[in-house]
Amino acid sequence: MKEEKMKQSTIDLKRRNLLKKSLVGLTAVAAGSIIATSASADELPELTEDDPMAIGLGYKKDTTTVDAAKQPKHTVEQRCDGCALYTSKSATAGACAIFPGKQVSASGWCSAYAKKP
């Protein structure tokens, strides 16, 4: 009986360690991705409206050109520079968590828009 409990506690400890290490690893990957995206936003290529992901999310470089019939939740006040997913030190363009490796227009919009708190 004692030996069985000992085996069970060893298994539990291994599982806990695995979960802890996995959580730390995932956190590090997420943080690294955010830092890399925001650190070099000026060097990123510009996202074009004909990019497959941009098409899928209804991205437009200018929020005033969004088709209201296709995007009924859109309002003209919604712009990338007012989105929680957008980071930039520039007034014209920046990085977006939705479009990694690309620079989006500050006056742009996509259906993933989430107002900054």
DOTOR-548903 format. One record per residue (C-alpha): residue in three letters; x, y, z. Coordinates in Angstrom, 1 decimal. Each point is the difference from the previous one (the first is absolute). Layout:
BEGIN
<rec aa="Ala" X="X" Y="Y" Z="Z"/>
...
//
This chain:
BEGIN
<rec aa="Met" X="0.0" Y="0.0" Z="0.0"/>
<rec aa="Lys" X="2.8" Y="2.4" Z="1.0"/>
<rec aa="Glu" X="1.9" Y="-0.8" Z="-3.2"/>
<rec aa="Glu" X="-3.1" Y="0.7" Z="-2.1"/>
<rec aa="Lys" X="-0.5" Y="3.5" Z="1.6"/>
<rec aa="Met" X="3.6" Y="0.7" Z="-0.6"/>
<rec aa="Lys" X="-0.3" Y="-0.8" Z="-3.7"/>
<rec aa="Gln" X="-3.2" Y="2.1" Z="-0.2"/>
<rec aa="Ser" X="1.7" Y="3.1" Z="1.6"/>
<rec aa="Thr" X="3.0" Y="-0.4" Z="-2.4"/>
<rec aa="Ile" X="-2.3" Y="0.0" Z="-3.0"/>
<rec aa="Asp" X="-1.9" Y="3.1" Z="1.4"/>
<rec aa="Leu" X="3.3" Y="1.9" Z="0.5"/>
<rec aa="Lys" X="1.1" Y="-0.8" Z="-3.6"/>
<rec aa="Arg" X="-3.3" Y="1.1" Z="-1.4"/>
<rec aa="Arg" X="0.1" Y="3.2" Z="2.1"/>
<rec aa="Asn" X="3.6" Y="0.8" Z="-1.2"/>
<rec aa="Leu" X="-1.0" Y="-0.7" Z="-3.6"/>
<rec aa="Leu" X="-3.0" Y="2.4" Z="0.3"/>
<rec aa="Lys" X="2.1" Y="2.7" Z="1.7"/>
<rec aa="Lys" X="2.7" Y="-0.2" Z="-2.7"/>
<rec aa="Ser" X="-2.6" Y="0.0" Z="-2.8"/>
<rec aa="Leu" X="-1.6" Y="3.1" Z="1.4"/>
<rec aa="Val" X="3.3" Y="1.8" Z="0.4"/>
<rec aa="Gly" X="0.9" Y="-1.0" Z="-3.6"/>
<rec aa="Leu" X="-3.2" Y="1.2" Z="-1.5"/>
<rec aa="Thr" X="0.2" Y="3.3" Z="1.9"/>
<rec aa="Ala" X="3.6" Y="0.6" Z="-1.3"/>
<rec aa="Val" X="-1.1" Y="-0.7" Z="-3.6"/>
<rec aa="Ala" X="-2.9" Y="2.4" Z="0.3"/>
<rec aa="Ala" X="2.1" Y="2.7" Z="1.5"/>
<rec aa="Gly" X="2.7" Y="-0.4" Z="-2.5"/>
<rec aa="Ser" X="-2.5" Y="0.2" Z="-2.9"/>
<rec aa="Ile" X="-1.5" Y="3.2" Z="1.4"/>
<rec aa="Ile" X="3.4" Y="1.6" Z="0.5"/>
<rec aa="Ala" X="1.3" Y="-1.0" Z="-3.4"/>
<rec aa="Thr" X="-3.2" Y="1.3" Z="-1.7"/>
<rec aa="Ser" X="0.1" Y="3.4" Z="1.7"/>
<rec aa="Ala" X="3.8" Y="0.5" Z="0.0"/>
<rec aa="Ser" X="0.5" Y="0.0" Z="-3.7"/>
<rec aa="Ala" X="-3.3" Y="1.4" Z="-1.3"/>
<rec aa="Asp" X="1.8" Y="2.6" Z="-2.1"/>
<rec aa="Glu" X="1.9" Y="-2.7" Z="-1.9"/>
<rec aa="Leu" X="-3.0" Y="-2.2" Z="-0.8"/>
<rec aa="Pro" X="-1.4" Y="-0.2" Z="-3.5"/>
<rec aa="Glu" X="-3.4" Y="1.7" Z="-0.5"/>
<rec aa="Leu" X="-3.1" Y="-2.1" Z="0.1"/>
<rec aa="Thr" X="-1.9" Y="0.2" Z="-3.3"/>
<rec aa="Glu" X="-3.8" Y="-0.3" Z="-0.4"/>
<rec aa="Asp" X="0.5" Y="-2.9" Z="-2.4"/>
<rec aa="Asp" X="1.9" Y="-2.1" Z="2.6"/>
<rec aa="Pro" X="-2.0" Y="-3.2" Z="0.6"/>
<rec aa="Met" X="-0.3" Y="0.6" Z="3.8"/>
<rec aa="Ala" X="-0.9" Y="3.7" Z="-0.6"/>
<rec aa="Ile" X="-2.8" Y="-1.1" Z="-2.3"/>
<rec aa="Gly" X="-1.2" Y="-2.5" Z="2.5"/>
<rec aa="Leu" X="-0.2" Y="2.6" Z="2.7"/>
<rec aa="Gly" X="-1.3" Y="2.8" Z="-2.2"/>
<rec aa="Tyr" X="3.1" Y="2.2" Z="0.5"/>
<rec aa="Lys" X="0.0" Y="3.4" Z="-1.6"/>
<rec aa="Lys" X="2.9" Y="2.5" Z="0.1"/>
<rec aa="Asp" X="-2.6" Y="2.8" Z="0.6"/>
<rec aa="Thr" X="-2.9" Y="-0.5" Z="2.4"/>
<rec aa="Thr" X="-2.2" Y="2.3" Z="-2.1"/>
<rec aa="Thr" X="0.1" Y="-2.4" Z="-2.9"/>
<rec aa="Val" X="-1.5" Y="-3.0" Z="1.8"/>
<rec aa="Asp" X="-3.2" Y="-1.3" Z="-1.7"/>
<rec aa="Ala" X="-2.8" Y="0.3" Z="2.6"/>
<rec aa="Ala" X="-2.0" Y="-2.8" Z="-1.7"/>
<rec aa="Lys" X="2.9" Y="-2.5" Z="0.4"/>
<rec aa="Gln" X="1.0" Y="1.2" Z="3.5"/>
<rec aa="Pro" X="-3.1" Y="1.1" Z="1.9"/>
<rec aa="Lys" X="1.8" Y="0.3" Z="3.3"/>
<rec aa="His" X="2.5" Y="2.5" Z="-1.3"/>
<rec aa="Thr" X="-0.2" Y="3.7" Z="0.9"/>
<rec aa="Val" X="2.2" Y="2.8" Z="-1.4"/>
<rec aa="Glu" X="1.4" Y="0.7" Z="3.5"/>
<rec aa="Gln" X="1.6" Y="-3.4" Z="0.1"/>
<rec aa="Arg" X="3.6" Y="0.2" Z="-1.2"/>
<rec aa="Cys" X="3.1" Y="-2.2" Z="0.5"/>
<rec aa="Asp" X="1.6" Y="2.6" Z="2.2"/>
<rec aa="Gly" X="-2.9" Y="-0.3" Z="2.4"/>
<rec aa="Cys" X="0.1" Y="-3.8" Z="0.1"/>
<rec aa="Ala" X="1.4" Y="-2.0" Z="2.9"/>
<rec aa="Leu" X="1.9" Y="-2.3" Z="-2.4"/>
<rec aa="Tyr" X="2.0" Y="2.9" Z="-1.6"/>
<rec aa="Thr" X="3.3" Y="1.3" Z="1.2"/>
<rec aa="Ser" X="2.0" Y="2.9" Z="-1.5"/>
<rec aa="Lys" X="2.3" Y="2.9" Z="0.7"/>
<rec aa="Ser" X="-0.9" Y="1.5" Z="-3.4"/>
<rec aa="Ala" X="-3.0" Y="2.0" Z="-0.9"/>
<rec aa="Thr" X="-0.6" Y="-1.7" Z="-3.3"/>
<rec aa="Ala" X="0.6" Y="-3.7" Z="0.4"/>
<rec aa="Gly" X="0.8" Y="-2.8" Z="2.5"/>
<rec aa="Ala" X="0.0" Y="-3.6" Z="0.9"/>
<rec aa="Cys" X="-3.2" Y="-2.1" Z="0.6"/>
<rec aa="Ala" X="-0.2" Y="-3.3" Z="2.0"/>
<rec aa="Ile" X="-2.4" Y="-1.3" Z="-2.6"/>
<rec aa="Phe" X="2.4" Y="0.6" Z="-3.0"/>
<rec aa="Pro" X="3.4" Y="-1.0" Z="1.3"/>
<rec aa="Gly" X="2.9" Y="1.0" Z="-2.1"/>
<rec aa="Lys" X="-2.0" Y="2.7" Z="-1.8"/>
<rec aa="Gln" X="-0.5" Y="3.8" Z="0.7"/>
<rec aa="Val" X="-3.6" Y="1.3" Z="-0.1"/>
<rec aa="Ser" X="-1.2" Y="3.5" Z="-0.6"/>
<rec aa="Ala" X="-0.9" Y="2.0" Z="3.1"/>
<rec aa="Ser" X="-3.2" Y="1.1" Z="-1.8"/>
<rec aa="Gly" X="-0.8" Y="-3.5" Z="-1.0"/>
<rec aa="Trp" X="-2.6" Y="-2.5" Z="1.2"/>
<rec aa="Cys" X="-0.8" Y="-3.7" Z="0.1"/>
<rec aa="Ser" X="-2.8" Y="-2.2" Z="1.5"/>
<rec aa="Ala" X="2.3" Y="-1.0" Z="2.9"/>
<rec aa="Tyr" X="-0.2" Y="3.6" Z="1.3"/>
<rec aa="Ala" X="-0.1" Y="0.1" Z="3.9"/>
<rec aa="Lys" X="-0.2" Y="3.5" Z="1.5"/>
<rec aa="Lys" X="2.8" Y="0.9" Z="2.3"/>
<rec aa="Pro" X="-1.1" Y="0.1" Z="3.7"/>
//
